[in-house]
Amino acid sequence: MAEVMGPQEKSAFRTAWNRLAKAVHQNAVKKGWHDRPREDGTVIALIHSELSEGLEALRRGNPPSKKIPEFSHLEEEYADVVIRIMDDAEAKGLDVGGAIEAKMAYNEGRGYRHGRKEF
């Protein structure tokens, strides 16, 4: 099976992810989203709410975003999910970029549909 990304691309991805996560977190701090500590469950619920908003966008035919009209509403909500994950991960010192690379490498070695016959 062909590797999805080579070593240089992985390094570039991880570096770019971490740089962007730092910028996302700095903006969230600047905008007051870290003035008070939030319970981990609340943060996860907020991430989940962005996914739910994406589902609602699809149910409405996935119109253009009202905030960034060059993108669909689903694209906006997916971006919100990633932004929230980046912010929380940076705040906690987590290496999600590295974890994405590691999980992709792990998944490359898994069988078709991970050995399951049905979804």
Secondary structure, DSSP 8 states (H G I E B T S, - for coil): ---SS-HHHHHHHHHHHHHHHHHHHHHHHHTTTTSS---HHHHHHHHHHHHHHHHHHHHTT--B-SSSTTSBHHHHHHHHHHHHHHHHHHHHT--HHHHHHHHHHHHHTS-GGGG-S--
